[in-house]
Amino acid sequence: MSTGPTHAMSGLLVWGGVSVAALGEALPMTPQTWIVGAVLCSGAALLPDLDHPEATVAHTFGPLTHGLSKAIHWFSHLVYRATRTRKDANRHGGHRGVTHTLVFAVLAGLGTMGVVQWGHKAALIPLLFLFCALAVRGLLHDWTPKGHALGVTALSLGLTVLCWHWIEAGPPEQARWCAAAVSMGCLAHCLGDAITEQGCPILWPVPFSYQTWYPVAPPKVMRMRTGGKVELGLLLPVLTVAGVWMSVVSLQRTGLAPWISYDLLTLHHIPPGLASGR
Ligand SMILES: [Zn+2]
């Protein structure tokens, strides 16, 4: 899948699922941290496509991100040509290159952790703005022309200002959650691309089948066409419903809605006093 809405929703679903699992293991997560993570993960699920200057997400901030995308495309091409084996395709390696790998997902997460540890709340605001814009741009996809950078910027700025008033300085574990959210968003993107016809070189630079850029993909019958009926008519609605549901469940488990006496995932009754204390 390569359309923006599907990628953004896959990021939201992954974050919802991971936070439900983490909260089940009693790892601490405040509702604020959950919101920050949801924005970062959904936005990061669009991040790898910055290596494609014609992708919708490359037009998030108009000429600014378009120029950045061209630079990433060029760098990605150089890395592809420098590290490909004879078995790898003799192609222009800019798109679905280095930003579509596990290595990039880990580095993007580590970079985010460094920035948040260094700048605390002051660093969260530009991060939220950037990833919010990526997510909004991805969700709007073809329904707004690529030129609507001003609208995307204004909407993301509004959402970021809302968050600014609500988010506290952040507990010590927040930087780790931010890192996890960005890494998982990138990985969700790679998995989404892997089920399309071209596959995704997630394993780079580890060689597989004598190829350092081996396109990881399921058997051909299980792959789908980008933007085709299966993606837009089946996968996107399923991801949207599942992503929203897991978000509501995980937000409840952060203690946001102590007045709801039933667990929204298991439908089990929550004993009084436990609802806000998990
Ligand atoms: Zn992609």
Boltz pocket constraint, residues with backbone or C-beta under 6 A from the ligand:
constraints:
  - pocket:
      binder: B
      contacts: [[A, 1], [A, 2], [A, 48], [A, 49], [A, 96], [A, 100], [A, 189], [A, 193]]
      max_distance: 6.0
